Amino acid sequence: MEIDYLAVNRANWDERVPIHVASDFYDVAAFRGGVGTIREFELPEVGDVTGRDLVHLQCHFGLDTLSWARRGARVTGLDFSEAAVEQARGLAAESGVEARFVAADVYDAAEALGETYDIVYTGIGALVWLPDLTRWARTVASLLRPGGFLYLAEFHPFADILDDETGTTVTHDYFDHGPQVWRFPHTYTGSEVLENNTTVQFQHGVGEVVSAVAAAGLRVEFLREHDHTLFRRFGALRPDGPLFRQVEGRPAVPLMYSLRASAGG
């Protein structure tokens, strides 16, 4: 029987929201105190956002969205979880940050938002929840004004085919696009047990991402692969400030990538 990926994933993420908001991983208290959540490598790649209209697709409960607002952007966040959007709106209000948050499936973003933007920002674990990248890229293109751009920062799919301990042995199929059904009792932020512990995910290679973006009529400005990630993806990774890298003596592999692609005009 075909699984309803959207309903299954939404139930899982709805349950994650209060756990994530309360977690040390997201550290909402630090955000309330003025600490931003945008990664250092993203800042020069995106550039100055002052006065620009930015939409954050699959924004979860809005920390990155609101961090871009604090840097001067006029922001909109979109997420399929009503629970996440409610938290985002509350956090914006209590932080005194102007932002708009909309609950909708990413594929319905153009209709749900009814606006176009200078910047479409997304990533950090977003694409694995989408079965159709061609449709996603067309949605992104429809949201961009002439001269605007997509900025995507993502975990590298190559890292997902390696063993969890060392990150040096291939254990999974890079071309297994899914759907992959996973059951985990916990979310990635702690030990709280989830009732809705099933997720449906879709692996997308870097070539698939670039091809979808190009086919949607966007011009790829750069694709950069990074030897760091944001969490201990493999047991052997070493902390390097807020990032993690492979220990010395082991071959480095790409752990994240970033892509920027512009609309014509």
N, C-alpha and C positions, 0 to 999 in steps of 0.2 A: 504494500500500500504506500502511495506517495505521501511523504510527510509535508505538512504545512510549515515550511521553514520560518515564515514570517511570524506566525502565531507562537511557535515554539520559542523562537529567539526573543520575541517581545516579552513573553512571560518570564524568561530567564533574566532579562535586563531590568524589567520592572522590579524584580525581587532584589537585584543587585544594588539598586539605587541607594536605599538607606544604609546599606552596609558600606558602600563606597564613600558616602558623605561622612560617615563616622570614622573612617579608617585613617590610620597614620599614612598610608600610601598616598592618599590625595591631600592630606593635611589642609583641610579647609580653614583651620584656624590661622595658618600662615598666610593663606590667601586673604583672609579678612584683615590681616595685619599689613597687607600691601605687597606681599611676595607674589610675583607673576609666575606663570607656569609654562611660558613659551621656552622651548629649548634654545640654547645659545647658537647652535648651527642654523636654526631656522631664521633668526633675526636678520642677518645680512642677506639671506637668500630671498626672503620676502621683501625686505626693504622698508622704507618709511610708509606707514599706513595712515598717517595723519590726514583726517578729512576724507578718507576713502571709505566706500561702502563695501563691507566684507560680510560674506555669509559663510558660516561654519556648518558643513554638512556632517551629520552623525555626531553631534556635539556632546552627547551624554548630558551631564548636568551643568555644563557651561563654564568650567574653569578656564579653559583655553580661550573660549569666546570672549569672556569678560576680561581676560588678560590682554587681548588685542584691543578691546575698548579702552582700557587704561593707557594704551599706547597711542590713542588718538583716533582709532577707527570707529565708524558708525557700524554697529554689528547686529547681525541676525544669526541666531542659532536654530538649527532644525534637528530634531531627533524623533525616532518612532515611538519612544517611550513617554507616555503622558506623565508618568511618575518623575522621570528625569527632567522634563520641561517644567513641571511644577517646582521642583527644587531649584532649577536654574533661575526661574523668575523670582523666587524668594531670595536667592542669594544676590541677585542683581539689585533688588529693592533694598535689602539691608546694607549692601555695600555702597549704595548711592551711585551705581554704574548704570547708565542708560543703555538698554539692550532690548531687542525683541526676540522672543522665543516662540517657536511654532512646533506643534506635534504633528508629524506626518512621515510617511515612508519616504525615503530619499528619492525613489523613482517618481513620486508625486510632487517633488519640490517646486517645480516651475508653477504648477497650478496652485499649490498651497501658499506659496510666497507672493506670487503676483508681481514680482519686481525683478530687476536685473542689478548686477553688482560689478564693482571694479575688481574684486578678488573673491574667488571661491577657494576656501581653505578646508582641507580635510586630511584624514589619515590617522596615524598612530593606532593601528589595529582596526581600521574601519572596513577595508575592502574585503576581508575574509567573510563578512556577513552578507555579501552581495553575490547573487548567482550569475548576473549578466553585466559584464563590464562595458559592453557596447552600449547598452541602454543607459548605464550610469554616465558614460562619457558624453553621450548626447544630452543628457539632463544637465550636466555641468556646462556644456557649450551654450545651452539655451538660457542659462542664468547669467552669462557673461555679457557685459557691454563691449562694444568695439574697443579694442585696446586693453581690455581687462585680461586677467590671467588666472589660471588654476595653479595653486600650490599644494602639492601632496608630499607629506612626509610619512613614510611607512616602515614597518618591520620588513626586512628582506625575506622573501619566501624561501631563499636557499637555506636560511638558518633553520627553517621548520623541517627539513628533511634529514637533519643531523642528530646524532645521539644527544641525550639531555645532559650527560655528565661532562664530556670533553668537547663536543662540537667538532669532532674530527672524522667521524664515521657516518656514512650514509645509511640511514635506517628507514626512510620513507621515499615514496615516489614523487618527484618534483612535478610530474605531469598529471597527478591525481587531482583533478579539478573538483571532485566531489559530486554530489553533496556528501560531506563527511559528518557523521552523527557521533557526537562526543557526549559522555556523561561524566561530570565531575561533581563531587559533593560540595566543593567550595569555589568561591570566586578567587581571583588572583590577589586579593588584598588581605586575606586572613582566613580564619578557621571556621567562620560561621557556616552552618550547614544550610544548603539551599534545598527547598522543596522542589522547585522547578530547575532541576540540575542537568537538563538535556539542552544541547545547542546543535545547530546545523551550520556548518562552515564550508567555505568554498576557496580552494587554493588558486591564486592567480600569479603566474610567473611574470617577471618584469617585462618580458617581450609582449605578453598579452596586454599589460597595462599601457605600454607605449603605443602599441598598435591601435588600441581602442581610442586613445586620446587623439592620435593622428587622424583616424578615420572620422572622428567627429568634427574635423576641420580646424583643430587647434595646432599651433606650431610649437613644437617642443624646443624650449630654450636651453634646457640642460637636464641631464639625468646623472645624479651623483650617488655613488655607493659609499657607504660609511662603515668603518671598522669598529664602531661603537653601537651600543644599544642602551635602553633606559632601565633595564632590570637584569638580574642574573639569569639570562636565557639558558646558559650552560653552567653546570656546577663549577667548571674551571675558570670562568671569567673572573677578572680582577676589577675591583672598583677603581675608577679614575675620576675623582670628584663626583658629580652627579651621574656619571656615565659608567658603563662597564665595557671592558675590552678583554681580548684573549690574553692569557698569561704569556709572558716571554718564553720563547722556546717552542711554542706551538704555532702552527701556521695560522695567520689571520684569515678570516672569511668575512664576506659582507654581512653585516648584521642589520643595517637599515639602508634605506635609499630615499632620495628626495628628487622631486620632479617639478619643473615649472613649465607651463605651456600657455601661450597667449592666443587671444582671439584676434581676428583680423580687424583692421580699421586704423 
